[in-house]
């Protein structure tokens, strides 16, 4: 994998009280592999405020850590078959978030790293959605890059 990468993050939230909500972002990013861990850095534009959120993902075996800094701040840990909690800070206040991973698949190829996580999302100990996130990291210039 090259240092310069293209990042696609697609999230699907199946809410208890409404229809599914899907989001997808694309960004240029930086990728490193060091000491048995994958590191990914990319920025995300915030639609409403025009601000930027800096994202860092660390992947090792069945553990994914996502850190966001900017208009939102959070350090989320996704561990296979485990429930984790974190504080999600927004401009409107903080929320206690629970993440219970129900499925995790990681695919590694020479020009591709794909992370698929299914999880239950709780806010303040109340289940609010079943979620899926797919993170695709593609080497810049790879023939694998295409918009879906």
C-alpha positions in Angstrom: 0.0 0.0 0.0 1.3 3.5 -0.8 1.5 6.3 1.7 -1.0 8.4 -0.4 -4.4 6.8 -0.4 -8.1 7.5 -1.2 -10.5 6.9 1.7 -14.2 6.0 1.5 -16.2 5.8 4.6 -19.8 4.6 4.3 -22.1 4.4 7.3 -25.6 3.0 7.6 -27.8 3.6 10.7 -30.9 1.5 11.0 -32.9 3.5 13.5 -35.5 2.1 15.9 -38.1 4.8 15.0 -37.3 5.9 11.5 -35.9 4.8 8.1 -32.3 3.9 7.4 -29.9 6.8 7.3 -26.8 6.4 5.1 -23.8 8.7 4.8 -20.7 8.4 2.7 -17.5 10.6 2.5 -14.5 10.5 0.3 -11.1 12.0 1.2 -7.5 11.9 0.4 -5.5 10.4 3.2 -2.2 9.1 4.5 -1.5 5.5 5.3 1.3 3.9 7.3 2.0 0.4 8.6 4.3 0.2 11.7 4.8 -2.3 14.5 2.1 -4.6 13.2 -0.5 -1.8 13.1 -2.2 0.0 10.2 -2.5 3.8 10.6 -4.8 6.0 8.5 -5.2 9.8 8.7 -7.8 11.8 6.7 -9.8 14.9 7.1 -13.6 15.2 6.9 -15.5 18.4 5.9 -18.4 19.2 8.2 -21.4 20.2 6.0 -23.2 22.6 8.3 -20.3 24.5 9.8 -17.7 24.3 7.1 -15.3 23.1 9.7 -12.9 20.2 9.4 -12.6 17.1 11.6 -9.2 15.3 11.7 -9.6 11.5 11.7 -7.1 8.8 12.8 -7.8 5.1 12.5 -5.6 2.5 14.0 -6.2 -1.2 13.1 -4.6 -4.2 14.7 -6.1 -7.7 14.4 -9.7 -7.5 15.6 -9.4 -4.0 17.1 -10.2 -0.7 15.4 -9.8 2.7 17.1 -11.3 5.8 15.5 -10.3 9.2 16.8 -11.9 12.4 15.7 -10.7 15.9 16.6 -12.2 19.2 15.5 -15.9 20.3 15.7 -16.5 16.8 17.2 -14.2 15.0 19.5 -14.3 11.3 20.2 -12.1 8.2 20.6 -14.2 5.1 19.7 -12.9 1.6 20.0 -14.4 -1.3 18.1 -13.5 -4.7 19.4 -14.9 -7.9 18.0 -17.7 -9.3 20.3 -17.2 -6.6 22.9 -19.0 -3.5 24.1 -17.1 -0.3 24.6 -18.1 3.2 25.8 -16.8 6.7 25.0 -17.8 10.3 25.4 -18.8 12.0 22.1 -18.3 15.7 22.3 -20.2 18.0 19.9 -20.8 21.8 19.8 -24.2 21.0 21.4 -22.8 19.0 24.4 -21.5 15.6 25.3 -23.2 12.2 24.9 -22.2 8.8 26.4 -21.9 6.4 23.4 -22.0 2.6 23.7 -20.7 0.5 20.8 -21.3 -3.3 20.7 -19.6 -5.0 17.8 -21.7 -7.8 16.3 -19.5 -8.5 13.2 -16.2 -7.4 11.9 -14.5 -8.3 8.6 -11.1 -7.0 7.5 -9.7 -7.5 4.0 -6.1 -6.7 3.2 -4.7 -6.6 -0.3 -1.7 -5.0 -1.9 -3.7 -1.9 -3.0 -6.7 -2.2 -0.7 -7.6 -2.3 3.0 -11.3 -2.7 3.7 -12.8 -2.7 7.2 -16.5 -3.7 7.7 -18.0 -3.3 11.1 -21.6 -4.0 12.3 -22.5 -2.7 15.7 -25.3 -1.7 18.0 -25.2 2.0 19.0 -26.4 3.2 22.4 -26.8 6.8 23.6 -26.9 7.2 27.4 -27.5 3.4 27.8 -30.4 3.3 25.4 -30.2 1.4 22.1 -30.9 3.8 19.2 -29.6 2.1 16.1 -28.0 -0.9 14.5 -25.2 0.4 12.4 -22.7 -0.7 9.7 -19.5 1.1 8.7 -17.4 0.3 5.7 -13.9 2.0 5.5 -12.1 1.4 2.1 -8.5 2.5 1.8 -7.2 2.4 -1.8 -3.7 3.1 -2.9 -3.6 6.3 -4.9 -3.5 5.6 -8.6 -4.9 2.0 -8.1 -7.2 0.6 -10.7 -9.5 -0.5 -7.8 -10.7 3.1 -7.2 -14.1 3.7 -8.6 -17.3 5.4 -7.3 -20.1 3.2 -6.4 
